Amino acid sequence: MNIYISGSLAYDRIMDFPDYFRNHVLPEKIHILNVSFLINCLKENFGGTAGNIAYTLKLLGDDPKIVGIVGRDFKPYLEWLKKNRISSDNIKIVKSELTAGAYIITDKTNNQITAFHPGAMSHSIGKLPKFGKGSLVIISPGNVSDMVKIAKECKKKEIQYIFDPGQQIPALPTKDLRYLLNGSYMFIVNDYEYALVSKRLKANKSKLMTMTENIIVTRGEKGSITTTNDGSFSINAVKPRKLVDPTGAGDAFRSGLVHGIIKKYPIKRAVQLATLVATYPIERYGTQEHKFTKKEISLRFYKNFRVKIS
């Protein structure tokens, strides 16, 4: 099965704030907010939703293809992809722009403030790859027009796609948000994003389920809730060996989920695998710094869920 991941490729600048945001924000003065945070750690890593998902899928033994757009400073990232044997055939370079950049500040409770500069991602990818029958496409946050274009192509060719709008929810016009959701194989968001979409579309879960086959709502340390046509179930989060930084957990979750779908696991088993895989980037700084083997995944999966996976 060909796996195409559309979305952002970015340089992540991850910063640690050794205090709580709440100690520096006065609720009664929020209308004139003017704050500065002194950070004690700054690291630059390879990131972006498409890059992160592809990286962990490769660790799981899959062969993902990234569909994205980057700038003139992409060479170090390209070398990283080559080193990890991840295809760059469907990545377009815009030499007049810089690659997208994410600037992320995390406080002691893992609350985050993120600024994102789209850079080259402001441009359209242009010509899409030829999605063959039996492909699986993940539409993660990226250029808004490209997200819609890819969904149209998937619908035209009757190709399953996962709609993962993430940070682009505010940027998506309501009609496009509805179009992307309607006809998707799966809709995946965190609990805050779910509330945003539900409000924008004026739709409760029952109404949303008329547009998609599966809804997964991730809830951080509280795990996730999955709704299918057969009902709902929840999966508790897997406790990490150590908690270093939460950035990238959501993308790793998606990698584990996609791998489970490709392996034709039952949906619950796929979500359990996603939950386990999501712990790995939490244990390291950076969204593409974690490593694991298939044997390690199998052992840790059995330890947490008392079920063997192949």
C-alpha positions, 0 to 999 in steps of 0.5 A: 500500500502506498502511503502519502502524507501531505502537510508541513515540513518545518524547522522546530525551535523548541524552548523550555520555560522553567515556570508556569505561564499562569504566573505571568499572565493576569486574566483581568489584563488579557485584553492588553497582553504583553509578556516576555518569557526567559527560557533556559533551553533552545533547540532546533530540530527537524519537524513539521507534521508531514516530516514527523509522521513520515519519520516514525512510520519509517521506524515502524517499517513502512515506506511513506511518501511526503507531499509538501513544499519547502524553501531554499534552506531545506538542504540539511533537512533533505540530507536527514530524509536521505539518511533515514531513507524517506522519499523526497520525490514529491517535495517541491522547493521554492527558492525565493522563500525559507522553509516553514518554522515553528517556535514553541515555548513549553512551560512546566505543565507542558502547556505550549505557546506556538508561533508558526511561520509558513514560509514556502508553505504559503505557495501551492504544491502544484501538480499532485502525485498520482495516487494509485488505487489502494493508497492511503492519504493523510491530509495533515496541516499544510497549505489550505488550498492544497489540503482541499485539492488533495481531498478532491483528488482522493474523492475523485479516485475513491481513495481513503484519506485521513483528515487531520486539520490540526493548527489549520482549523482557524485558517480553513473556511467553514465550507472547506472544513466541511468539504474535507471532513465529509467523505473522509475515512477518519477524522483525528483531532485533539479535544480542543480542536474537536471543540473548535470544529464542532462549534464551527460546523454547528455539529455534535458527534452524531452529526459529525459521524454522518460525514466520516467513518471514524472520529478519534479525539486525543486528550493528552495524558488522559488518552483518547476516545474513538468513535466508529459506526459500532460505538465508542471506546477509550484508551488510556495514555501509556506512561512514558519512561520519562517526560522530557517534552510533549512536542511531536506526540500527536504526530507519532500517534498518527504514525502508529495509527496509520501503521495499524491500519496498513497492517489491518489491525482492528481499530482498537488495536491500531489506536492502542499501538498509536497510544504506545508510539506517541510516548517515544518523542515525549521521552526525547527533545525533538520530534524526530530524535526517538528510536525504537525497534520492532521487538521493543515495540512488541514487548512494550505493547504486551506489557501495557495491553497484555496482547501480542502484536505482529 
